[in-house]
Amino acid sequence: MIYYGYYSHIDGMFLVGITRFLYQRRVVMILETGIMIENAITYVKQIFAADSSGHDYHHTIRVYRLAVEIAKQENADMQIVQLAALLHDVDDAKLSPETYASKRKAVDFMKGNGVDNEIIETVCKIIEEVSFAGNDSVVPSTIEGKCVQDADRLDAIGAIGIARAFAYGGSKGRKIYDPEIKPLINMSKKEYQQNQNSTSINHFYEKLLLLKDMMNTDAAKEKAWHRQFIMESYLEEFMAEWEGERRYVRSEFL
């Protein structure tokens, strides 16, 4: 009994010590992650400082916030979601074709901030899977990827999505609308990427209006229906005004 009590006391002290160590380590990890995320925010702000195509710093932050919100409901790994959301555009094929294949900018940032190789690989895979690719679009293989993809797609639709569509079209010299140029439906990834003779209005039919039914999570699906309604209402109004069918009386809006 004496030895039993002695070793129980030692065991208790050991458990207290381990618990304290793990708690302190957890606090350190939280602080380190917070610093890394702040560094990532600063990094993308620098990269997209001059962007006017709708893929600017504010787009990244909106995607980041949406992804975190969705991730909480899906019990996803928050660090992976945060990193993938913040870095999802730094090596985008449209914006940085020279680093797209290697994901060099994302990898260099993560290595420079001490991210484990396993996490780097996971984040890069999410970045690879997140983009729309016509009929070749993929459903991400992880819940973290689904959270980020949904967040990115939510920011492509609704009122923000409308603004971004015309900002991107303008940056590429696209026409707003041309009735002679018909939208191309059911494109492959290659066809979608090579479709240079489109218009900003066509982009709604070639991509944006398709995204609602491509959401992965319940949280994103719930948000998407309202944003879809906003786009459909806008397009109806646009076409009516284009055809000169609208005849308003000012008093109707007073």
Order of alpha helices (4+ residues) and beta strands (2+ residues): alpha-alpha-alpha-alpha-alpha-alpha-alpha-alpha-alpha-alpha
